[in-house]
Amino acid sequence: MENNYKSGFVTLIGRPNVGKSTLMNHLIGQKIAITSDKPQTTRNRIQTVYTDERGQIIFLDTPGIHKAKNKLGEYMVSVAERTLKEVDVVLWLVEPTTYIGAGEQHIAEQLNQVKTPVILAINKIDTVKNQEEILTFISAYKDVCRFAEIVPVSALKDKNTDLLLELIYKYLPAGPQYYDEDTVTDQPMRQISAELIREKALRLLNDEIPHGIAVTIEKMKERDNGIMDIEADIICERDSHKGIIIGKGGTMLKKIGTAARREIEDLMDTKVNLQLWVKVRKEWRDSELYMKNYGYNEKEI
């Protein structure tokens, strides 16, 4: 391997819903991180790997940094903030606006305490009618933090994402290839399947319920003929939520299951028999024991 091969760790940060997971999925070229228009979609650090002839970038997609309201919230924020010190480059995604709110100020305070190079990516520029406006967004942000680079991008429409990769490589150290070329994530298939089911629930249910759900895979077993049997529990916090998730005559649960099964089949490249159950665990987001059981890293709780 040549001496100019670069590798390192890049964390994606930003307020919830700014497009971190969309960007990650786009760069990697397949769906790893779940996306939805509801906040708090990403709960664990998701590690994805981008490899080309220049080197290897390991992305950590962290939960959004925000003011915590419960144990789960505190856990998510501490994961995100700790990551800033552990990586080679911080990639901060923001919306195209000149208004810098309290959430952004809070992130800037965290970033000003670390020596890691910070690249600011102003995302969603496809939504800006007048491209000249982008300069006003850049000038609004430029003094908030000591940025190494500022780049306008559109994760959705693939604008400037090549430039973004180029800038990331510019700040990465020379280093080894940590994963082989075919690796796109260190997430186990069980975890990705659970996340895909949770994503479908987030998208199909109304706003009240989704924050209070977790998904656990109880069984994942391949038959001799290659079909994958998966049994999963959707955990919610209230009996009334259980009824809504199941839906009249089981219609909602069936919708969630059908949508999730299709994506899991695409990912695994095999037929999947998916069975879902709904269980109630009151106040699980404030219980360390439940959070451990539902796959949140106990070292970080």
C-alpha positions in Angstrom: 0.0 0.0 0.0 1.4 3.4 -0.9 2.5 5.9 1.7 -0.1 8.5 0.7 -3.0 6.1 1.6 -5.0 7.8 4.2 -7.4 6.5 6.8 -9.2 7.7 9.9 -12.4 8.3 11.8 -14.9 11.0 11.0 -17.9 11.8 13.2 -21.1 13.3 11.7 -22.8 15.6 14.1 -25.7 18.1 13.9 -29.1 18.7 15.4 -31.6 15.9 14.9 -33.2 15.8 11.5 -30.5 17.7 9.6 -29.8 14.9 7.2 -26.8 13.0 8.8 -28.2 9.5 8.0 -29.2 10.5 4.5 -25.7 11.7 3.8 -24.1 8.6 5.3 -26.4 6.3 3.2 -25.6 8.3 0.1 -21.8 8.2 0.5 -21.8 4.5 1.4 -24.1 3.8 -1.5 -26.6 1.6 0.5 -28.9 2.0 3.4 -27.3 1.5 6.8 -28.6 4.4 8.9 -32.3 4.7 9.2 -33.9 8.0 8.1 -37.2 9.6 9.0 -38.5 13.1 9.4 -38.9 12.6 13.2 -36.2 13.7 15.6 -34.1 11.2 17.6 -34.1 8.6 14.8 -30.4 7.5 15.3 -29.9 6.2 18.8 -26.6 4.4 18.7 -23.3 5.2 17.0 -23.4 3.6 13.6 -20.1 2.9 12.1 -19.9 2.9 8.3 -16.9 2.5 6.1 -16.1 4.3 2.8 -13.2 2.9 0.8 -11.7 4.1 -2.5 -8.2 4.4 -4.0 -7.3 7.4 -1.8 -7.9 5.6 1.5 -10.6 4.7 4.0 -13.0 6.8 5.9 -14.8 5.3 8.9 -17.9 7.4 9.7 -19.5 7.5 13.0 -23.1 8.6 12.8 -23.9 9.8 16.3 -27.3 10.7 17.8 -28.1 14.4 17.5 -26.7 16.6 20.2 -29.7 18.2 22.1 -31.0 19.0 25.6 -31.8 15.6 27.2 -35.2 14.9 28.7 -34.7 11.4 30.0 -32.2 8.6 30.5 -32.2 7.7 26.8 -31.7 11.4 25.9 -28.8 11.7 28.3 -27.2 8.6 26.9 -27.6 9.8 23.3 -26.0 13.2 24.1 -23.1 11.7 26.0 -22.3 9.3 23.1 -22.3 12.2 20.7 -20.2 14.6 22.8 -17.6 12.0 23.7 -17.1 11.1 20.1 -15.8 14.6 19.3 -12.5 13.9 21.1 -12.0 10.4 19.6 -11.9 11.2 15.9 -9.7 12.7 13.2 -12.3 15.0 11.7 -15.6 16.3 12.8 -18.2 16.9 10.1 -20.9 19.2 11.3 -24.1 19.3 9.3 -26.4 22.3 9.5 -29.5 23.6 7.7 -29.3 26.4 5.2 -30.2 29.4 7.4 -28.7 32.6 8.8 -30.5 32.0 12.1 -28.2 30.2 14.5 -30.3 28.9 17.3 -29.6 27.7 20.8 -29.1 24.1 19.6 -26.3 25.2 17.2 -24.8 27.4 19.8 -24.6 24.5 22.1 -22.8 22.3 19.5 -20.4 25.2 18.7 -19.5 25.4 22.4 -18.6 21.7 22.4 -16.6 22.1 19.2 -14.6 25.0 20.4 -13.3 22.8 23.2 -11.7 20.3 20.9 -8.6 20.5 18.7 -10.1 18.2 16.0 -10.5 19.9 12.6 -14.1 20.7 12.0 -15.7 20.8 8.5 -19.0 22.6 8.3 -21.4 21.2 5.7 -24.4 23.3 5.0 -26.8 20.6 3.8 -30.1 20.8 1.9 -28.9 23.5 -0.6 -31.3 21.9 -3.1 -34.1 23.7 -1.1 -32.5 27.1 -1.7 -34.1 29.0 -4.6 -31.4 31.7 -5.0 -27.9 30.2 -4.9 -26.4 33.6 -3.9 -28.1 33.1 -0.6 -25.7 30.3 0.2 -23.0 33.0 0.7 -25.1 34.6 3.4 -25.4 31.3 5.2 -21.6 30.8 5.0 -20.9 34.2 6.4 -23.5 33.7 9.2 -21.7 30.6 10.4 -18.0 31.3 9.7 -17.3 33.0 13.1 -19.3 30.6 15.2 -16.4 28.2 15.3 -12.8 27.7 14.0 -13.8 25.8 10.9 -11.1 24.0 8.8 -13.5 24.2 5.8 -17.1 25.2 5.0 -18.9 23.4 2.1 -22.5 23.7 0.9 -23.9 20.2 0.0 -27.1 18.4 -0.8 -27.1 14.8 0.5 -30.4 14.1 -1.2 -29.4 15.5 -4.6 -25.8 14.5 -4.5 -24.4 18.0 -4.8 -20.8 18.6 -3.7 -20.5 15.3 -2.0 -17.4 14.5 -4.0 -15.9 17.8 -2.8 -16.8 16.9 0.7 -15.0 13.6 0.5 -11.9 15.4 -0.9 -11.9 17.8 2.0 -12.2 15.0 4.5 -9.2 13.2 3.0 -7.3 16.4 3.2 -7.4 16.3 7.0 -7.0 12.5 7.5 -3.7 11.2 8.6 -1.8 8.6 6.6 -2.8 5.2 7.9 -3.7 1.6 7.3 -6.8 0.0 5.8 -8.8 -0.9 8.9 -11.5 -2.9 7.0 -11.5 -4.8 3.7 -12.9 -3.1 0.6 -16.3 -4.9 0.8 -17.1 -3.8 4.4 -19.7 -1.0 4.6 -20.6 -1.3 8.3 -19.7 -2.9 11.5 -23.3 -3.2 12.5 -24.5 -6.8 12.9 -27.3 -7.9 10.7 -29.6 -8.3 13.7 -29.1 -4.7 14.6 -29.7 -3.4 11.1 -32.9 -5.5 10.8 -34.2 -4.1 14.2 -33.4 -0.5 13.0 -35.2 -1.0 9.7 -38.3 -2.3 11.5 -38.1 0.8 13.8 -37.7 3.1 10.8 -40.9 1.7 9.2 -42.8 2.2 12.5 -41.4 5.8 12.8 -42.6 6.6 9.3 -46.1 4.9 9.5 -47.1 5.9 13.1 -48.2 9.3 14.3 -45.9 11.6 16.1 -46.9 10.7 19.7 -45.7 7.1 19.7 -42.4 6.6 17.8 -40.0 8.1 20.4 -41.2 5.5 22.9 -40.5 2.4 20.8 -37.6 0.0 20.7 -37.3 -3.1 18.5 -35.6 -6.3 19.6 -34.8 -9.3 17.4 -35.8 -12.4 19.4 -34.9 -14.9 16.7 -32.9 -14.9 13.4 -32.4 -18.2 11.8 -31.7 -19.4 8.3 -33.5 -22.4 7.0 -31.8 -25.1 4.8 -33.5 -23.6 1.7 -32.0 -20.1 2.5 -35.1 -18.4 3.8 -34.4 -16.3 6.9 -36.9 -16.5 9.8 -36.9 -13.4 11.9 -39.1 -12.8 15.0 -39.0 -9.3 16.5 -40.7 -7.5 19.3 -41.8 -3.8 19.0 -41.6 -2.4 22.6 -43.8 0.5 23.5 -44.5 2.4 26.7 -48.3 2.3 26.9 -51.2 0.0 26.4 -52.9 2.6 24.2 -49.8 2.7 22.0 -49.9 -1.0 21.6 -53.4 -0.8 20.1 -52.3 1.9 17.7 -49.2 0.0 16.6 -51.2 -3.2 15.9 -54.0 -1.1 14.2 -57.6 -2.2 13.4 -57.6 -5.9 12.7 -53.7 -5.8 12.7 -53.5 -3.6 9.7 -50.8 -1.2 11.0 -48.6 -4.0 12.2 -48.9 -5.7 8.8 -48.0 -2.5 7.0 -44.9 -2.1 9.2 -43.9 -5.7 8.7 -44.4 -5.7 4.9 -42.3 -2.5 4.5 -39.5 -3.7 6.8 -39.5 -7.2 5.2 -38.9 -5.8 1.7 -35.9 -3.8 2.8 -34.4 -6.6 4.9 -34.8 -8.9 1.9 -32.9 -6.4 -0.3 -30.1 -6.1 2.2 -29.8 -9.9 2.9 -30.5 -10.8 -0.7 -32.7 -13.7 0.4 -36.4 -14.3 1.2 -37.4 -13.3 4.7 -40.3 -14.6 6.9 -40.8 -11.7 9.4 -43.1 -12.0 12.4 -43.7 -9.0 14.7 -45.2 -8.8 18.2 -45.9 -5.7 20.2 -45.1 -5.6 24.0 -45.6 -2.9 26.6 -42.8 -1.9 28.9 -43.8 1.2 30.8 -41.2 4.0 31.1 -38.5 1.9 29.4 -36.6 5.0 28.3 -35.9 5.9 32.0 -34.7 2.4 32.9 -31.1 1.5 32.6 -31.9 -2.2 32.7 -34.4 -2.0 29.8 -32.0 0.2 27.8 -29.2 -2.4 28.2 -31.7 -5.1 27.1 -32.7 -3.2 24.0 -29.1 -3.0 22.8 -27.9 0.4 24.0 -24.2 0.1 24.9 -24.0 -0.3 28.6 -20.6 1.4 28.9 -22.2 4.6 27.7 -25.4 4.5 29.8 
